[in-house]
Amino acid sequence: MKPQQVFLVIGLAMILLGCSLAPKYERPDFDMPKAWRTIDMGQAPLNIDWWTRFNDPVLTSLILEALAKNQDLATSMANIRSSAAQAGVSSSALFPQVNAQGSAQGQLVSNRTANAAFDNPGMSQEFTAHQGTLNVSWELDFWGKIRNQYTALTHVLMNTVLSHEALRLSIASQTAQTYFALLASDMQLETARRTLKTRQKALSIYTSRYEQGDITELDWQRARATVETARAQVHQSAQAVDRAEAGLAVLLGRSPREIIEKAMPRGKSIRHLPAPPYLPAGLPSELLLRRPDIRASEFLIMANNANIGTARAQFFPSISLTGMLGTMSAAAYNLFSGPAGAWSYGIQGSVPILDWGRNWYNLKDAEARKEASIATYRKTVQSAFQDIRNALTQQRESEHVVKSMESQVKSLRRAVDIAQLQYDNGYTDYLTVLDAERELFSAELSLATALQNRLNAVVSVCQALGGGWKEKGAEPSFPIIDTKKLVEKETSVLQTTAKKNPTPATVPTPVKAKK
């Protein structure tokens, strides 16, 4: 083949490289509500870093520590670097592969073989060959197979990055909710200890009255039982505190020694944390589609869409250009002389003829995977709307629950005082006092849980939206991390490594698929 013909082939190849057999990507449609149902949501907006809304520096420091040291997040970051490297490996296949090769070989040939050419005493049986070559190969991507492989891996990379965002949001939410559980357990432990101390004092009085014959043994035994009930609650609440502290330490990524020995700091009591703000009325439902998990799920559809193009390309011929430039000589000192030069070039092609349905099944598998990813995407969106609906209801109703519980506790405290006064004056029996105290104790413990649920409701709304929002009519603070900067950071790391590595693999910034 003449050089002009080679250039013509390369030119035609460059023109055909724009061909792709991947189907056009279209985002799945949904019947979306235009806005949330009209509710009086109040005016206070959430901050970008939603946890600062609670005005608790300890909570803020704990969440920042978790985001910096949590081991699940460390694993997720490693997965991002792995996905970026895989995309880099795929991108290298888009360009010609150049390899240098050298060899030196000595050989002794037997003169006892058939038709041996060594009857002449002057001919040597020993041979030495030295060779140095530069080999070039390039598979022409006529049908977009390699480009679709690369596109799929860049979409997988973005899926991994957005999954990391979703995990960050989840870790921050878990840290806040575990912290609230710790504060609620502290409040229950404080209530149990206070109740135990009060009942122990009362038991001391009732014991003296029983010994003097002023009360019956039945009343005295009931008083003893109330003491043990409060004592048991103290131990149960202490266990809950310890569980919350240990769980929080793991979320923060602390060492085994710190998990065992280091105490967990507290900020404000759960009674003094601010009431949760409400979601502004009329916030457009499209904001839910900005959730990291929804966006990650969509990139998975796009990756599987590109894989269909790769599978389709397997049905068509594969054509590669090859070339070699080097030197060959029997003596090393002649290796770089003019007569030792050697070169070659050529075109290689292959086309599947009989593969017993392998390519067809691969295509059907790729199409089925895309269908599965679309179903997963739809389910993710449905779950997102379920989350926000439940979170909004929880947020609205939990406020009413807290107000009712606070009113109940106030009334029961007054009821205990009245029952005790009536018992001391002989107007009622001790069972009435016990019932009033039991109801008060249970209500105080339930109030701590209600306060915890009210705070958790704020976290649930933020998590359902994928983060906070600035104000009515403004877009929320998405993404939690800057995906573009993260990908650029991973790309620069790979490029720096590539300079030290003879087989570089760089990752261009992924290009968004056209819709």
Secondary structure, 3 states (H helix, E strand, C coil): CCHHHHHHHHHHHHHHCCCCCCCCCCCCCCCCCCECCCCCCCCCCCCCCHHHHHCCHHHHHHHHHHHHHCHHHHHHHHHHHHHHHHHHHHHHCCCCEEEEEEEEEEEECCCCCCCCCCCCCCCCCEEEEEEEEEEEEEEECCCCHHHHHHHHHHHHHHHHHHHHHHHHHHHHHHHHHHHHHHHHHHHHHHHHHHHHHHHHHHHHHHHHHHHCCCCCHHHHHHHHHHHHHHHHHHHHHHHHHHHHHHHHHHHCCCCHHHHHHCCCCCCCCCCCCCCCCCCCCCCEHHHHHHCHHHHHHHHHHHHHHHHHHHHHHCCCCEEEEEEEEEEEECCHHHCCCHHHEEEEEEEEEECCCCCCCHHHHHHHHHHHHHHHHHHHHHHHHHHHHHHHHHHHHHHHHHHHHHHHHHHHHHHHHHHHHHHHHHHHCCCCCHHHHHHHHHHHHHHHHHHHHHHHHHHHHHHHHHHHHCCCECCCCCCECCCCCCHHHHHHHHHHHHHHHHHCCCCCCCCCCCCCCCC
